[in-house]
């Protein structure tokens, strides 16, 4: 059984597709635009995402880029009404993304969900991966590795502390791997859930428990059985919900919303916060009894500026990953690595990864020379602006690709927007939204 997210603004299509996916035995959630999809991704992990290429608030490629930044492992299938999109996207996204063209049959959806992601190429980088996921040889990281090794052999709950972007979920994954737990690592973001949804997300609900509860839902505590539950942004959980969490931590039993039966649960809880100890106490965002239950073993993850000697290792590892995915051979020169080391990286490892990705995109695909942005603090300059508009090549932005597709489609139907929307597989309203966003197309 898969957890599936369907992102499409065509309500009639999503109703039919959701029914098919439920019939096939999978869990399905639906989002009508990018913003709603990101809300789902902040609170739940998915095995497969069916993604429309063109959405009211942007391109599906924007969500694809967002998935990379949050290290989501979901398999992606783009849905489009335009056959030419498949060829265009394959050059931009690479072989790990699949495609379906509307109209779809049940067999198409079933086949897409049964596909498995292509096996990753062997990692050719010489950078050592600790616990198969962490990079760094600095003294601060060596201390972190020691703490992971020590706590992994116990069942103690762990609280990870550190600035945004330091890699708290990656450290949670390292603890889970090292503990050799039988169950899965299940992650949820407490800060992304409303009061109405958080009990259902954590503890599950029974069918009919509230309006919209059309089926039974298994909460994350049950899903993490014999494994690890990662509670991100735990200090953003509403205070009035924290006694319910405390009860589960103490009794190791949950009661689903709308249910009466106590269900035993067994998992290690790894929580995370970007607040300091002083902030937790002074701002009263976490009850004291909850803190001592969650922070049996607190770990502070160092900021990237505190371990600058690791920056070349990280930059090389991120670049190697992009080279392998895209069959390229880019490399850093000494001056570029020194420039990376001179910057403070307030966004930490996440910001560095973004910078490497931007640099890769900006660099000439016919050369092995990288082109760093002029400033790390500002958006990178648009690349490929003077290239032939009908070509798709590395360096083009998502907006360039989408704008080009709209232009070509409108030309083919002599400017008939209704026919263009039908050909693109989107609503006329969505097409007009995109035309408004790219004002020059309407001139």
N, C-alpha and C positions, 0 to 999 in steps of 0.2 A: 504493500500500500504506500502510495506516494503522497506527499504534501505538495499540492500544485497551486500556483498563483497564475490567474488569467488576467492579463492587463489589456483591455480593449474598451473603447468608448461606444461600441455598437451594442446597445442593450439587448436587441433581439438575438444577435449572435451569441452574446455571453450567456444568456439564459439557456439557449439550446446546448452550447458547448459545456456549460456547467452540469447540466443534466446528464450528458454523455459521460463526462468524467466521473461523476458520482456513480453512475451505472457500472463503470469499469472498476469500481471499488476503491477510488482514491478520494482523499480529502481535497476540497477545492475552496479557494478564496478568490474573490473578484475585485479588481480595481479598475476604475474608469479613466484614470489619468496617472501621470507620473507621481504627483504629490501623494495620492492615495496608495500607490504601489510602494513608495518609500515608507509610508506609515506601517504597512504590513511587514515590510522587511526589517523595520526597526524592532518589531515585537515578536517576530516569528521567523524561523528558518524554513526554507522550501527546498524540495528535491528537484523540482522542475518549474520553469516559468515559461508560459506561453505569452508572447509579447508582440503587440501590434507595433508596426514600424512607425506609424504616424499617430500621435495622440494630441488632444486639445492643448496641452501645455508644453509640447515639445516632441522630440523624436525618441523612439524606443532605444536609440543608441545612447541617449543620455542615461537611461536606466542601466544599460549594459556597462557604461563607465562607472556608474555608482556601485554596481555589484562588485567591481574589481577593487574599489576603494575600501569596501567593508569585508573583503575577502570571502564573499559568499561562494559556496560550492555548487549552487544550483545549475542544472543543465538548462540551456536557453533554446527555445524554438521561436523564431520570428514568424509572425503571421502577416501576410500582406495580400492585397488584391491585385498587385502588379507583378507579373512574372519577371520583369527585368530587375526587380529589386534584389532577387536572389543573387544574380551575378554581381551586382554592384556591392552588396553587403559582404559577399564572400571575400572581396579584396580588402575590405576594411576590417572585418571581424576575424577572419581566419577560419580554420577548420573546426573549431570547437563549438560553433553555433550552427544550428539547423534551421530549416526554413519550410514553411507551408504556405500554399497559395489558396486563397478563397476562390470559390466556395469549398467548404470542407465536408467530408463524410466522416462517419464514426470510425471507419477503418483508418483514416488519415490521423486522427487524434490518437487512437490506440497505438498505431505504429510509432508516432512521435514519442509517446510516453514510455514505450518499451525500449527505445533506443538508449544506449549507454554512451557516455562521453568517451571520446577517443583517448586511448592511454597516453599519458604524458611521456614526452621524450625523457630519456635519462638526463639527469642534471649534470651538465658538463663543467659547472663552475667548481673552482678549487676552494671556494668558501665553505667552511665547515658549518654544518647545520647541527645545533645542539637540540636534542629531543626532536629532530626532524623538522623544526620550525623556527628556532631562534638563532640569530646571527649576532656575533660580537665576541671579542676576546679581551675587552677591557677589564680592569679590576672590578668595576661596578657590575658588569655582567657575570663575571666569575662568582661573585657573591650571590647574585640572583640564581645562578645555576645550582649553587650549593643548597639554597633554601628550597628550591623546587625538588631536589633529590631527597632532602630530609622529610619534607611534608608529604611527598607522594606515597611513601610507605605507610602512612597513617590514614585514618578516616576523618582527620580534623577538617573543619570548615576553614576556608581561606578567604581573606579580604585583600584584594589587589588595589593598591592606591598609586596614583600617579597622574600626571597631566594628560589631557586629551591627546590621543595620537601616539602614546608610547607603546601600545601593543598589548593592552590588558587581555583582550580575548585570545591573543596568540599565547600569552603566558598561561592562561586557563587551559588552552589546548595542550601545552607542554606538561602541565600537572596531570591532566587526564591521561595522556599517552604514557607518562612515567609510572602512573599508578596501575597500569595494565588492567583497568576496570573492564568487566564483562559488558556493561551497558554503553550507551552512546553519550556523547557530550551534547547536551541540549542547551541552547542559549535563548534568552529573552531579555528585552530592554524594558526595565521597570519605568523608566522615565517617559516612554512613548505610549503608555497605557493610561486610559482614563479610569476614574473610580468605578465606572460601570463595567469595564472590561477586565480589570486586573484580577479579580477573583476568578473569573472564568479562565483566564490565561494561565494562572498559577495552579488552580485546583480543579479546573474542568467544570462542566455543567451537564445536567441531564436534559433530555429533550423536553421542551415546553417549560423550562425553568423561567424564561422571560421572553418577551416579544423578540422574535428573530432567532430563538433557539430551536431551529427546525430539526436538529439532530444532536445526539450526544457528542460531547467534546471531551477529549482526554487532556488534562492539564499537564504542564511541563514537569511537575513533580513525578507524575506517573510515567511520563515518557522517558524520564532520566533514570528509570529503575536500574539499580546496580551499576550506575554510571556517574556522570557529573552534571550538575545543573549550574549553569553560568547565569547569574543575575547581574546584568550590566546596569549601571546607574542606579544602584539600589537605594542610594540616599535621596533619589527623586520620587520614591514611592510615597503616596499620600500617608500621612501619619495615622489617619483613622483605619488604614488597612494593615498597619504593621502588627497589631495584636494577633490578627489571623495568621500572619507569617510566623510569628513567635510560637503560636500554638502548634503549628506543623513541625517547626524545628525541634520543639521539646518532645512532642508525642510521636513524631514520625508517622503521622496518620493524616490523611486529608478527607474532607467531605466535599463532594462536588456541589456546586451551586444547584439548589433545587432537589438535592438528594438527602438521604438520612444515613446511609451506610458509611462507616469509617473504613477507609482503604489504606492499608499499610504501605509505606513508601520507604525506599532505601537508596539514598544517593548522597554523594558529597556535594555540598553547596560551595561554589566559588563565586563570590560577589565582587563587584568592582565599583569604584567611585573616583571621580577626578577632584574631589574635595579634600582639603587637608584635614588633619585631626582637629585643628583649632576650629575650622569652619563647621565640622560635624557637631562639635560641642556647642559652639557659640550660636550657630544658626538653628540649632535644635531640629535638624532634618532627620535624625535617626534616634529612636529610643535607645536608652542606655542598655536595657536588657537585650534588645535586638543586636546591638553592636557586639556585645560579648559573646553572643551565640554565633554570629557570622565571622567575627574576627578572632577566632581561636588562634589562628596563625596569620597575622597581617604581613603583607609583603609590599614594600614600596619599590616601584619600577623606576629606574633612573630616567631622567629626561635626556634627549639626544645630545644637548649641549654639555651634559655632564660626562659624556663618553665619546668625545669627538674622534678619538682614534678608531672608532668603529665605523665612521661614516664611509671611508673608502670600501670597506667590506660590504656594507649594505648597498652602496651605489653600484658596485660590481655585480652583486647578486641580483638586484632588480633589473639591471641591464641585461645580464645573461638570460634571465627569464623571458624578457621581451625579444631578445635575439632568437632564442629557440622557438618561441611561438610564431615568429614572423620570418624565420629563415634568413636572418641578417647577421652581420659581423661587426657591429659597432663596438668601439672601445673608448675608454677615457684616456685623455693625456694628463700628464702630471699637473699642469696649470689648472685644468678643470677640476681635478680632485682637490687641489689646494683651495680653490674658490668655494667648493662645496663645504670644506672643513672650516672655512672662515665665517660661514653664516651660522646664526644661532638656532635656526629651525624652531620657531615657536610652536609650530604644528607637529614637531617631533618626527617620528619615523613615517607617519602617514603623509606629512608634508613632503618629506624627502622622496618618498615613492611617487607622489604626484609630480614632483619636479622632474624625476627621471623619465616618467611616462611622457610628460610634455616635451622634454628634450628629444626623446626618441621620435615623437611625432613631427617635431620641427625640423629634424635633420634630413638631409638629402638621401633618399633611398638608394641612389646610384653611387653613393660614396660611403666609406666607413668612418667618416669624420662626424662626430657629434657637434651639435650647435646648442650651447646653453643659452637660456633666455637672458636678456640684458639685465633683468632684475628679477630676483626670486620672489619679491613681494608683490609683483603686479602680474596680471594675466599675460600669458605668452602671446606674441604677435600672431595674427592669422597667417597660416602658411598656404601656399598653393593658390593664391588669389589670382595670379596672372596665368595660371595654367589653362589649358583648353577646358571649357566648362563641361563638356560631355565626358571627360575622363575622371575616373576615381583613382586617387593615388594616395600613398602615405603622406601625411602632412595636411590633408584637407580636414577641416573641422566638421563636426556633425551637422552644423547648420548649412555648410557648403553642400554636403551630400544631399540633405533633404531639399534644399532650395533647388538644386540641380534637377532632382527627380520631379519636383512639382513643375518646373519650367518645361522639361521635356514632355511631360504628360499633357500640359496645357497646349503646347504646340501641336501635339498629335491630334487633339480633338478640337483644334481651331478655337481655343479659348473657352470652350463650353465647360463651365465649372462643375455642373451637375454630372456630366459625363466623366470629367477628370476625377471627381470624388469617387464615383463608382469604380473606375479603373484602378484607383489607388487603394480601394477597399476601406474607405473611411467615409464618415458622414460629411454632407455638404457643409455643415456648421464647422466641423473640425478643419476642413480645407480653408474656409474663410478666416478662421482663427490664425492659421499658419500664413495665409496671404497677408493678413493684417500685421503679423509679426515681421514679415519680410516685405515691408511697404513698397519697395521698388518693383515688386512683381506686379503690382496693380497699376503701375503707371503706363 
